[in-house]
Amino acid sequence: MTFNYDNRRFVGVSNSETGEVSAETIFHYHQQDDIVWATYAGGSIRFGSLVAKVDADGCLDMRYQHVNVEGELCTGTCRSTPEILPDGRYRLHESWQWTSGDCSSGNSIVEELK
């Protein structure tokens, strides 16, 4: 199956304790060939961006960076695995790790907005 992330918008559904993405965080994805990028903001995140490569299974190997409301520059890596919901929207199951701050890791879920 081919996944197309272009012009899809996602919102945070769940996250580990040390994550900063929340239900107020909105992501706007774009795609060209096997490159995916997005900007995001909301909740405790003032502005962020990510870049990823998508593999044949639709999984994303990404790097992200953002500035939070405390003014801290935060960076990390993430592996997102897509699921297609019954209504056709995408849900991404994410395993992430900070490469700044406490370098903790966690899991989150983002879902495509209706």
Residue frames as a rotation matrix with the C-alpha (Angstrom) as fourth column:
MET 1
0.577 0.817 0.000 0.00
0.817 -0.577 0.000 0.00
0.000 0.000 -1.000 0.00
THR 2
-0.437 -0.684 0.584 1.21
0.669 -0.681 -0.298 3.50
0.601 0.260 0.756 -0.82
PHE 3
0.240 0.447 -0.862 0.83
0.894 -0.447 0.017 6.18
-0.378 -0.775 -0.507 1.84
ASN 4
-0.202 -0.228 0.953 0.47
0.627 -0.777 -0.052 9.81
0.752 0.587 0.300 0.83
TYR 5
-0.163 0.039 -0.986 1.05
0.944 -0.283 -0.167 12.33
-0.285 -0.958 0.010 3.62
ASP 6
-0.848 -0.316 0.425 0.77
0.462 -0.833 0.304 15.42
0.257 0.455 0.853 1.40
ASN 7
-0.620 0.545 0.565 -1.46
-0.401 -0.839 0.369 18.18
0.675 0.002 0.738 2.79
ARG 8
0.223 0.653 -0.724 -2.71
0.478 0.574 0.665 16.08
0.849 -0.495 -0.184 5.72
ARG 9
-0.190 -0.193 0.963 -3.21
-0.653 -0.708 -0.271 17.63
0.733 -0.680 0.009 9.14
PHE 10
-0.046 0.045 -0.998 -2.72
0.494 0.869 0.016 15.70
0.868 -0.492 -0.062 12.39
VAL 11
0.300 0.154 0.941 -3.41
-0.699 -0.636 0.327 16.34
0.649 -0.756 -0.083 16.06
GLY 12
-0.774 -0.633 0.009 -1.91
-0.428 0.513 -0.744 14.80
0.466 -0.580 -0.669 19.17
VAL 13
0.326 0.886 -0.329 -4.06
-0.325 0.432 0.841 12.06
0.888 -0.168 0.429 20.78
SER 14
0.993 -0.087 -0.084 -1.74
0.110 0.369 0.923 10.61
-0.049 -0.925 0.376 23.44
ASN 15
0.348 -0.929 0.123 1.85
-0.301 -0.236 -0.924 11.02
0.888 0.285 -0.362 24.59
SER 16
0.148 -0.441 -0.885 4.32
0.832 0.540 -0.129 9.84
0.535 -0.717 0.446 27.19
GLU 17
0.671 0.227 -0.706 4.93
0.695 -0.526 0.491 12.05
-0.260 -0.820 -0.510 30.23
THR 18
-0.103 -0.818 -0.565 8.14
0.392 -0.556 0.733 13.67
-0.914 -0.146 0.378 28.95
GLY 19
-0.441 0.021 0.898 6.66
0.894 -0.076 0.441 14.50
0.078 0.997 0.015 25.53
GLU 20
-0.781 0.113 -0.614 5.45
0.083 -0.956 -0.282 17.98
-0.619 -0.271 0.737 24.59
VAL 21
-0.825 0.551 -0.122 2.89
-0.201 -0.085 0.976 17.18
0.528 0.830 0.181 21.87
SER 22
-0.769 0.638 0.041 -0.71
0.076 0.154 -0.985 17.45
-0.635 -0.755 -0.167 23.13
ALA 23
-0.088 0.859 0.505 -4.30
0.913 0.272 -0.303 17.66
-0.397 0.435 -0.808 21.88
GLU 24
0.678 0.275 -0.681 -3.61
0.097 -0.953 -0.288 21.35
-0.728 0.129 -0.673 21.13
THR 25
-0.341 -0.900 -0.270 -0.69
-0.311 -0.163 0.936 20.54
-0.887 0.404 -0.225 18.80
ILE 26
0.801 0.592 0.088 -1.54
-0.049 0.212 -0.976 20.61
-0.597 0.777 0.199 15.08
PHE 27
-0.377 -0.899 0.223 0.82
0.102 0.199 0.975 19.23
-0.921 0.390 0.017 12.41
HIS 28
0.716 0.518 -0.467 0.59
-0.426 -0.206 -0.881 20.11
-0.553 0.830 0.073 8.70
TYR 29
-0.002 -0.712 0.702 2.33
0.204 0.687 0.697 17.46
-0.979 0.145 0.144 6.57
HIS 30
0.574 0.048 -0.817 3.68
-0.766 -0.323 -0.557 17.69
-0.290 0.945 -0.148 3.01
GLN 31
0.239 -0.509 0.827 5.29
0.158 0.861 0.484 15.07
-0.958 0.015 0.286 0.79
GLN 32
0.565 -0.162 -0.809 7.35
-0.821 -0.204 -0.533 14.91
-0.079 0.966 -0.248 -2.38
ASP 33
0.079 -0.456 -0.886 8.42
-0.433 0.785 -0.443 11.43
0.898 0.419 -0.135 -3.46
ASP 34
0.261 -0.011 -0.965 9.93
0.621 0.767 0.160 9.74
0.739 -0.641 0.207 -0.37
ILE 35
-0.847 -0.531 -0.029 10.54
0.391 -0.585 -0.711 12.99
0.361 -0.613 0.703 1.54
VAL 36
0.335 0.936 -0.107 7.98
0.717 -0.179 0.673 14.18
0.611 -0.303 -0.732 4.11
TRP 37
-0.845 -0.534 0.014 8.09
0.388 -0.631 -0.671 17.42
0.367 -0.562 0.741 6.06
ALA 38
0.277 0.956 -0.092 5.76
0.759 -0.159 0.631 19.24
0.589 -0.245 -0.770 8.40
THR 39
-0.698 -0.301 0.649 5.36
-0.208 -0.783 -0.587 22.29
0.685 -0.544 0.484 10.58
TYR 40
0.067 0.729 -0.681 3.58
0.697 0.454 0.555 22.12
0.714 -0.512 -0.478 13.92
ALA 41
-0.822 -0.219 0.526 2.50
-0.188 -0.767 -0.613 24.35
0.538 -0.603 0.589 16.79
GLY 42
0.213 0.955 0.208 0.08
-0.424 -0.102 0.900 24.52
0.880 -0.280 0.383 19.68
GLY 43
0.860 0.116 -0.496 -0.13
0.382 0.497 0.779 23.73
0.337 -0.860 0.383 23.36
SER 44
0.690 -0.655 -0.308 3.37
0.151 -0.286 0.946 23.93
-0.708 -0.700 -0.098 24.86
ILE 45
-0.217 -0.765 0.606 4.99
0.836 0.175 0.520 24.21
-0.504 0.619 0.602 21.40
ARG 46
0.062 0.171 -0.983 5.41
-0.157 -0.971 -0.179 27.68
-0.986 0.165 -0.034 19.87
PHE 47
0.635 0.093 -0.767 6.72
-0.768 -0.027 -0.639 26.40
-0.080 0.995 0.055 16.53
GLY 48
-0.013 -0.661 0.750 8.27
-0.265 0.726 0.635 23.21
-0.964 -0.191 -0.184 15.21
SER 49
0.406 0.094 -0.909 9.32
-0.912 0.100 -0.398 21.47
0.053 0.991 0.126 12.03
LEU 50
0.188 -0.351 0.917 10.21
-0.222 0.895 0.388 17.94
-0.957 -0.277 0.090 11.04
VAL 51
0.092 -0.184 -0.979 11.72
-0.990 0.091 -0.110 16.14
0.109 0.979 -0.174 8.08
ALA 52
0.107 0.039 0.994 11.38
-0.414 0.910 0.009 12.44
-0.904 -0.412 0.113 7.34
LYS 53
-0.705 -0.190 -0.683 11.94
-0.691 0.400 0.602 9.72
0.159 0.897 -0.413 4.80
VAL 54
0.315 0.861 0.399 9.03
-0.827 0.455 -0.329 7.40
-0.465 -0.226 0.856 4.12
ASP 55
-0.764 -0.593 0.254 9.73
-0.427 0.760 0.491 3.73
-0.484 0.267 -0.833 3.44
ALA 56
-0.820 0.402 -0.407 7.79
-0.243 0.399 0.884 1.23
0.518 0.824 -0.230 1.30
ASP 57
-0.472 0.653 -0.592 5.51
0.812 0.584 -0.003 0.38
0.344 -0.482 -0.806 4.27
GLY 58
0.354 0.618 0.701 4.64
0.336 -0.784 0.522 4.04
0.873 0.050 -0.485 4.86
CYS 59
0.598 -0.209 -0.774 6.75
0.787 -0.033 0.617 4.28
-0.155 -0.977 0.145 8.04
LEU 60
0.780 -0.291 0.554 8.49
-0.046 -0.909 -0.414 7.58
0.624 0.298 -0.723 8.70
ASP 61
0.174 -0.813 -0.555 12.08
0.984 0.157 0.078 7.93
0.024 -0.560 0.828 9.92
MET 62
0.613 0.262 0.745 12.09
0.388 -0.922 0.004 11.53
0.688 0.286 -0.667 11.13
ARG 63
-0.584 -0.673 -0.454 14.04
0.800 -0.381 -0.463 14.23
0.139 -0.633 0.761 12.88
TYR 64
0.475 0.809 0.347 12.16
0.663 -0.588 0.463 17.02
0.578 0.010 -0.816 14.63
GLN 65
-0.736 -0.629 -0.251 12.91
0.654 -0.566 -0.502 20.34
0.173 -0.534 0.828 16.27
HIS 66
0.311 0.839 0.446 10.79
0.592 -0.538 0.600 22.92
0.744 0.077 -0.664 18.01
VAL 67
-0.833 -0.385 0.397 10.79
-0.042 -0.671 -0.740 25.89
0.551 -0.633 0.543 20.37
ASN 68
-0.218 0.775 -0.593 8.52
0.886 0.413 0.213 25.44
0.410 -0.479 -0.776 23.37
VAL 69
0.647 0.597 0.474 6.66
0.362 -0.788 0.498 28.11
0.671 -0.151 -0.726 25.36
GLU 70
0.776 -0.463 -0.429 9.61
0.381 -0.198 0.903 28.31
-0.503 -0.864 0.023 27.78
GLY 71
0.753 -0.475 -0.455 11.82
-0.642 -0.683 -0.350 29.35
-0.144 0.555 -0.819 24.86
GLU 72
-0.028 -0.772 0.634 13.81
-0.384 0.595 0.707 26.10
-0.923 -0.223 -0.313 24.86
LEU 73
0.084 -0.062 -0.995 15.06
-0.978 0.184 -0.094 24.64
0.189 0.981 -0.045 21.57
CYS 74
0.096 0.082 0.992 14.19
-0.508 0.861 -0.022 20.92
-0.856 -0.502 0.125 21.61
THR 75
-0.110 -0.206 -0.972 15.31
-0.971 0.233 0.060 18.23
0.214 0.950 -0.226 19.14
GLY 76
-0.095 0.055 0.994 14.71
-0.528 0.843 -0.097 14.54
-0.844 -0.534 -0.050 18.65
THR 77
-0.853 -0.127 -0.507 14.23
-0.492 0.521 0.698 11.48
0.176 0.844 -0.506 16.47
CYS 78
-0.116 0.892 0.438 11.04
-0.669 0.256 -0.698 9.57
-0.734 -0.373 0.567 15.81
ARG 79
-0.997 0.004 -0.075 9.82
-0.050 0.705 0.707 6.43
0.056 0.709 -0.703 14.05
SER 80
-0.321 0.947 -0.016 6.16
-0.748 -0.264 -0.609 6.67
-0.581 -0.184 0.793 12.99
THR 81
-0.963 0.110 0.245 4.15
0.211 0.873 0.439 3.65
-0.165 0.475 -0.865 11.90
PRO 82
-0.662 0.737 -0.138 0.88
-0.742 -0.618 0.258 4.40
0.105 0.274 0.956 10.06
GLU 83
-0.722 0.629 0.289 -2.50
0.494 0.761 -0.421 2.80
-0.484 -0.161 -0.860 10.58
ILE 84
-0.827 0.544 0.142 -5.52
-0.202 -0.523 0.828 3.48
0.525 0.656 0.543 8.38
LEU 85
-0.761 0.614 0.208 -8.67
-0.254 0.013 -0.967 4.07
-0.596 -0.789 0.147 10.40
PRO 86
-0.364 0.683 0.634 -12.06
0.719 0.638 -0.275 2.71
-0.592 0.356 -0.723 9.22
ASP 87
0.678 0.664 -0.317 -13.01
0.344 -0.667 -0.661 6.18
-0.650 0.339 -0.680 7.92
GLY 88
0.702 -0.440 0.560 -9.79
0.629 0.012 -0.778 6.40
0.335 0.898 0.285 5.84
ARG 89
0.791 -0.451 0.413 -7.90
-0.532 -0.841 0.100 8.81
0.302 -0.299 -0.905 8.09
TYR 90
0.092 -0.860 -0.502 -4.33
0.139 0.510 -0.849 8.06
0.986 0.009 0.166 9.14
ARG 91
0.963 -0.040 0.266 -3.24
-0.269 -0.140 0.953 7.34
-0.001 -0.989 -0.145 12.71
LEU 92
0.252 -0.949 -0.190 0.51
-0.265 0.121 -0.956 7.43
0.931 0.291 -0.221 13.41
HIS 93
0.974 -0.083 -0.210 2.01
0.225 0.429 0.875 5.34
0.018 -0.899 0.437 16.21
GLU 94
0.551 -0.769 0.325 5.22
-0.296 -0.544 -0.785 7.08
0.781 0.336 -0.527 17.18
SER 95
0.719 -0.508 -0.474 8.29
0.688 0.424 0.589 5.97
-0.098 -0.750 0.655 19.09
TRP 96
0.684 -0.384 0.621 10.48
0.026 -0.837 -0.546 8.98
0.729 0.389 -0.562 19.84
GLN 97
0.356 -0.616 -0.703 13.59
0.927 0.139 0.347 10.06
-0.116 -0.776 0.621 21.71
TRP 98
0.982 -0.106 -0.156 14.84
-0.099 -0.994 0.053 13.51
-0.161 -0.037 -0.986 22.62
THR 99
0.341 -0.932 0.121 18.36
0.817 0.230 -0.528 14.34
0.464 0.279 0.841 21.41
SER 100
-0.419 -0.383 0.823 18.35
-0.137 -0.869 -0.475 17.39
0.897 -0.312 0.312 23.71
GLY 101
0.243 0.544 0.803 17.43
-0.853 -0.275 0.444 17.99
0.463 -0.793 0.397 27.33
ASP 102
0.133 -0.137 0.982 17.05
-0.817 0.546 0.187 14.77
-0.562 -0.826 -0.039 29.34
CYS 103
-0.600 -0.393 -0.697 17.31
-0.777 0.494 0.390 12.53
0.192 0.776 -0.602 26.22
SER 104
-0.452 0.527 0.720 14.30
-0.290 0.676 -0.677 10.53
-0.844 -0.515 -0.152 27.44
SER 105
-0.947 0.202 -0.251 12.17
-0.179 0.318 0.931 8.45
0.268 0.926 -0.265 25.09
GLY 106
-0.511 0.829 0.226 8.48
-0.267 0.097 -0.959 7.71
-0.817 -0.550 0.172 24.78
ASN 107
-0.761 0.384 0.522 5.51
0.647 0.494 0.581 6.89
-0.035 0.780 -0.624 22.60
SER 108
-0.553 0.634 -0.540 2.77
-0.318 -0.760 -0.567 9.03
-0.770 -0.142 0.622 21.15
ILE 109
-0.343 0.539 0.769 -0.17
0.881 0.469 0.063 8.83
-0.327 0.699 -0.636 18.79
VAL 110
-0.646 0.269 -0.714 -1.29
-0.367 -0.930 -0.018 11.50
-0.669 0.250 0.700 16.34
GLU 111
-0.199 0.678 0.708 -4.44
0.747 0.572 -0.337 11.22
-0.634 0.462 -0.621 14.20
GLU 112
-0.859 -0.023 0.512 -5.45
0.436 -0.557 0.707 12.95
0.269 0.830 0.489 11.01
LEU 113
-0.701 0.634 -0.327 -8.03
-0.225 -0.631 -0.742 15.68
-0.677 -0.447 0.585 11.51
LYS 114
-0.149 0.752 0.643 -11.46
0.773 0.494 -0.399 15.12
-0.617 0.438 -0.654 9.98
